[in-house]
Amino acid sequence: MFIVRPIEKKDLNQLYQLAGKARAGLTTLPYNKKLLADKITDSLNSFSKNTKRPGNEKYLFVLENTKTGRLVGTCGIVAEIGDDLPSYTYKIKTALKKSNLLGVEKEIQYLKLKKDYNGPSEIGTLFLDPSMRQKGCGRLLALSRYLLIAQYPKRFKPTIIAELRGVLDKKDHSPFWNAVCKHFFVVDFKKADLMVMHDKSFIEELIPRHPIYIPVLPKNVQATIGQVHKNTRPALNLLKQEGFSFLNEVDIFEAGPVLGAKIKSIRTVKKSQMFKVLDIAEHIKEGDDYLIANVTTLKSFRVTVDKIVLTKQGVIISRNAAKAIKVSKGQEVRIVTPKG
């Protein structure tokens, strides 16, 4: 059985191994043990923090095979982007150019730098071990976060965004970076990606403030703006199913799309419900699969997927599910179907 749970200190080595499989473009999962240890510390502090309003909390989760103890995925939530350091994106805008003399009127798209302080919440750091794809684990990993948000909405902003990996070539090079950013930052893409985890001040100092007109870029580069990495397409589709839409913003390094949604409109948040555990059965062979979450406290948060017996009075869950998410008869759980 697989569960999603808050990350713990003991997970560092396995998280490091996962980061090594992520390759370039996933800025929030650096292949650097010290940075990962810092992220674990931030998450532990966030889960321990007694607050009812979003701040600089950064929650990190792992997907664990309970039979083997192996970690096969990770994901996270940032309560408020720009709380401690500003967040940067390019906004895609349109300028209308008109000449009465020539009788020409033309719309031209350009990229305008956007700097956010105290912005929305953000989901990210979504990575699943390649060996576990196509097995339903990615959906469990991605949707689990919304159950935490549904239970503790005051810890997050009303709007939430997701910044997706942009297009990279076979050598993990970004066409957008090579055409635009490398002329200003004078470091390679991978190094800049890692530097963001330490200090973002170099972005403020070096990034051009003037609009970048999209038509002057090479055609192959234009085609990557707002597009996702091939491995990120399933995540993009899942976000759309949950109610996210493109915000006409892209990442400043590799031009991956930024999607957003109102938290109250996210399918998993809207459809999830609290039910009392009426009984725990040895096995449940028939019925629909549900995400089942222990949301009794923030630290006890656990999510798995299993068949349940659902009645008006409550739910019956299997012994394996109860053990996995650490719930007992009489407790309440939050449930939702994995698909709409």
C-alpha positions in Angstrom: 0.0 0.0 0.0 1.2 3.5 -0.7 0.7 6.6 1.5 1.5 10.3 1.3 2.8 11.7 4.5 4.8 14.7 5.8 8.5 14.3 5.3 10.7 13.4 8.2 14.4 13.8 9.0 15.1 10.2 8.3 14.0 10.6 4.7 17.0 12.7 3.6 19.0 10.0 1.9 16.0 8.7 0.0 14.9 12.2 -1.0 18.5 12.8 -2.3 18.2 9.7 -4.4 14.9 10.9 -5.8 16.4 14.3 -6.6 19.1 12.5 -8.6 16.4 11.1 -10.9 14.6 14.4 -11.4 17.2 15.9 -13.8 17.2 19.6 -14.7 14.2 21.9 -14.6 12.8 21.0 -11.2 14.2 23.9 -9.2 12.5 23.0 -6.0 14.1 19.5 -5.9 17.8 20.2 -6.1 20.4 17.4 -6.3 22.2 18.9 -3.2 22.0 17.2 0.1 22.4 20.3 2.2 19.7 22.2 0.4 17.4 19.2 0.7 18.2 19.0 4.4 17.2 22.7 4.7 13.9 22.0 2.9 13.1 19.2 5.4 13.8 21.5 8.3 11.6 24.1 6.8 8.8 21.6 6.4 9.1 20.3 9.9 8.9 23.8 11.3 5.9 24.5 9.1 4.0 21.5 10.3 4.8 22.4 13.9 3.8 26.1 13.5 0.6 27.1 15.2 -0.9 29.6 12.7 -4.2 30.3 11.1 -3.0 32.5 8.3 -0.5 31.9 5.5 3.1 33.0 5.8 6.5 31.5 4.9 5.4 27.9 5.6 6.7 25.3 3.2 5.1 21.9 3.5 6.9 18.9 2.0 5.4 15.4 1.5 6.7 12.0 0.4 5.0 9.0 -1.2 6.0 5.8 0.6 5.5 2.1 -0.1 4.5 0.9 3.3 5.5 -2.6 2.6 9.1 -1.8 1.7 9.6 1.7 3.3 10.8 3.0 -0.1 10.1 6.6 -1.0 8.9 6.8 -4.6 7.7 10.4 -4.9 7.5 13.9 -3.3 5.4 17.0 -3.6 5.0 20.3 -1.7 2.9 23.3 -0.9 4.2 26.9 -0.3 1.7 28.8 1.8 2.5 32.2 0.3 5.0 32.9 -2.5 7.0 36.0 -2.0 6.7 36.0 1.7 10.4 36.0 2.4 11.8 36.4 -1.2 10.1 37.9 -4.2 8.8 35.6 -6.9 9.4 36.4 -10.6 7.5 35.4 -13.7 7.0 36.7 -17.2 3.5 37.9 -18.0 2.5 37.4 -21.6 0.9 40.7 -22.8 -0.3 42.0 -26.1 0.5 45.3 -27.7 -1.6 46.7 -30.5 0.5 48.4 -33.2 -1.3 50.5 -35.8 -0.2 52.7 -38.7 -2.9 54.8 -40.4 -0.4 55.7 -43.2 0.1 52.0 -44.2 -3.3 50.8 -43.1 -1.7 48.2 -40.8 -3.0 47.1 -37.5 -1.2 44.2 -35.7 -1.2 42.6 -32.3 2.2 41.7 -31.0 2.8 39.6 -27.9 5.6 40.4 -25.5 6.9 39.2 -22.1 6.8 41.6 -19.2 8.6 40.9 -15.9 6.3 40.4 -13.0 7.5 40.6 -9.4 5.3 39.2 -6.6 5.5 39.9 -2.8 2.8 38.2 -0.6 1.4 36.4 -3.6 -0.8 33.3 -3.8 -0.1 29.8 -2.4 1.7 27.4 -4.7 1.8 23.7 -5.2 5.0 22.3 -6.6 8.0 19.9 -6.2 5.9 17.2 -7.7 8.1 14.3 -8.7 7.4 10.6 -9.1 10.0 7.9 -9.6 9.9 7.0 -13.3 9.5 3.3 -12.4 6.1 4.1 -10.7 4.5 6.0 -13.5 1.2 4.7 -15.0 0.3 3.0 -11.7 -2.0 5.6 -10.2 0.7 6.8 -7.8 1.0 10.2 -9.5 -2.6 11.0 -9.0 -2.5 10.0 -5.3 0.6 12.1 -4.8 -0.8 15.2 -6.6 -4.3 15.1 -5.1 -3.3 14.4 -1.5 -2.2 18.0 -1.0 -5.7 19.3 -1.7 -7.1 17.3 1.2 -4.7 19.1 3.6 -5.8 22.4 2.1 -9.5 21.5 2.3 -9.1 20.7 6.0 -6.9 23.7 6.9 -8.0 26.4 4.4 -6.9 29.3 6.7 -3.3 28.3 6.4 -3.4 29.1 2.6 -4.3 31.9 0.3 -7.6 31.9 -1.6 -5.7 31.5 -4.9 -3.2 28.8 -5.6 -0.8 28.4 -8.5 1.4 25.8 -10.1 4.5 26.6 -12.1 5.3 23.7 -14.4 8.6 22.6 -16.0 9.2 24.1 -19.4 10.6 22.4 -22.5 14.1 21.0 -22.4 16.0 19.2 -25.1 17.7 15.8 -24.8 20.7 17.3 -23.1 18.5 19.1 -20.6 19.2 22.5 -22.2 16.4 25.1 -22.3 15.9 26.7 -25.8 14.4 29.8 -24.0 17.3 30.1 -21.7 19.8 29.8 -24.6 18.0 32.4 -26.6 17.2 34.9 -23.8 18.6 34.4 -20.3 22.1 33.3 -21.0 22.9 36.7 -22.4 22.2 38.4 -19.1 23.2 35.8 -16.4 26.5 34.5 -17.9 26.1 31.1 -16.2 24.6 27.9 -17.5 21.0 26.9 -17.0 21.6 24.2 -14.4 23.8 26.5 -12.2 21.2 29.4 -12.3 18.5 26.9 -11.4 20.5 25.8 -8.3 21.5 29.4 -7.4 17.8 30.3 -7.0 17.6 28.0 -4.0 20.4 30.0 -2.3 19.6 33.6 -3.2 17.4 35.3 -5.8 19.1 38.6 -5.7 21.0 38.0 -8.9 17.7 37.8 -10.8 16.8 41.4 -9.6 20.3 42.6 -10.5 20.6 41.1 -14.0 17.2 40.3 -15.6 16.2 42.8 -18.2 13.3 45.1 -17.2 12.3 46.0 -20.7 9.7 43.9 -22.6 10.9 41.0 -24.6 9.0 40.9 -27.9 8.1 37.3 -28.8 8.2 37.7 -32.6 11.9 38.6 -32.6 12.8 35.3 -30.9 13.7 32.2 -33.1 10.6 30.3 -34.2 11.7 27.1 -32.3 12.0 29.2 -29.1 8.6 30.9 -29.6 7.1 27.4 -29.8 8.3 26.5 -26.3 6.8 29.5 -24.5 4.0 28.3 -22.2 4.7 24.6 -23.1 5.6 21.9 -20.7 8.4 19.3 -20.4 7.2 16.0 -21.9 7.4 14.3 -18.4 5.2 17.1 -17.0 2.2 16.5 -19.4 0.4 14.2 -17.0 0.7 16.8 -14.2 -0.7 19.5 -16.6 -3.7 17.3 -17.5 -4.4 16.5 -13.9 -4.3 20.2 -13.0 -6.8 21.0 -15.7 -9.1 18.3 -14.5 -8.9 19.8 -11.0 -10.0 23.3 -12.4 -6.6 25.0 -13.0 -6.2 27.2 -16.0 -3.3 29.0 -17.7 -2.6 32.5 -16.2 -0.7 33.9 -19.2 2.5 33.7 -17.1 5.6 31.7 -17.7 8.8 30.9 -15.8 11.6 33.3 -16.3 14.2 30.7 -17.0 12.7 28.1 -19.3 9.2 29.6 -20.0 7.1 26.8 -18.5 3.5 27.7 -17.9 2.0 29.0 -14.7 -1.5 27.7 -13.9 -3.9 28.9 -11.2 -7.2 28.3 -9.5 -9.3 29.5 -6.6 -8.9 27.0 -3.8 -12.7 26.7 -3.2 -13.1 25.8 -6.9 -10.6 22.9 -7.0 -12.5 19.6 -7.6 -10.8 17.7 -4.8 -11.4 20.5 -2.3 -15.1 20.9 -3.3 -15.9 17.2 -3.5 -14.1 16.0 -0.4 -16.2 15.2 2.7 -15.6 14.2 6.3 -17.0 10.8 7.5 -16.8 8.9 10.7 -15.1 5.5 10.5 -17.9 3.1 11.5 -15.9 0.0 11.4 -12.6 -1.5 10.2 -13.0 -4.6 8.0 -10.4 -7.3 7.3 -10.8 -6.8 3.6 -13.1 -4.8 1.3 -13.3 -6.5 -2.1 -16.0 -4.5 -3.9 -16.7 -0.8 -4.2 -15.0 2.3 -5.6 -11.5 3.6 -4.8 -11.3 6.6 -2.6 -8.6 8.8 -1.3 -8.8 8.4 2.5 -7.0 11.0 4.6 -6.2 11.2 8.3 -6.7 14.9 9.0 -7.1 14.7 12.8 -4.1 17.0 13.2 -1.6 18.6 10.8 1.2 16.3 12.0 -1.0 13.1 11.7 -1.8 13.9 8.0 -1.7 10.7 6.0 -3.4 9.8 2.7 -3.9 6.4 0.9 -6.2 5.1 -1.8 -8.4 2.0 -1.2 -11.9 0.7 -1.6 -14.4 1.7 1.1 -18.0 1.0 2.1 -19.8 4.3 2.1 -23.1 4.9 4.0 -25.0 7.9 5.1 -23.8 7.3 8.7 -20.1 6.9 7.8 -17.5 4.7 6.2 -16.0 1.2 6.6 -12.4 1.0 5.6 -10.0 -1.9 5.4 -7.5 -2.9 8.2 -4.6 -2.2 5.8 -5.9 1.3 5.1 -6.5 2.1 8.8 -3.0 0.9 9.7 -1.4 2.9 6.8 -3.0 6.2 7.7 -3.1 5.5 11.5 -6.8 5.9 12.2 -9.1 3.9 14.5 -12.8 3.2 14.6 -14.8 6.2 15.7 -12.3 8.8 14.2 -13.2 10.9 11.2 -11.5 10.8 7.8 -11.7 13.0 4.8 -12.5 11.2 1.6 -12.9 11.9 -2.1 -12.9 10.0 -5.4 -9.6 10.1 -7.3 -11.4 11.1 -10.4 -14.3 13.5 -11.1 
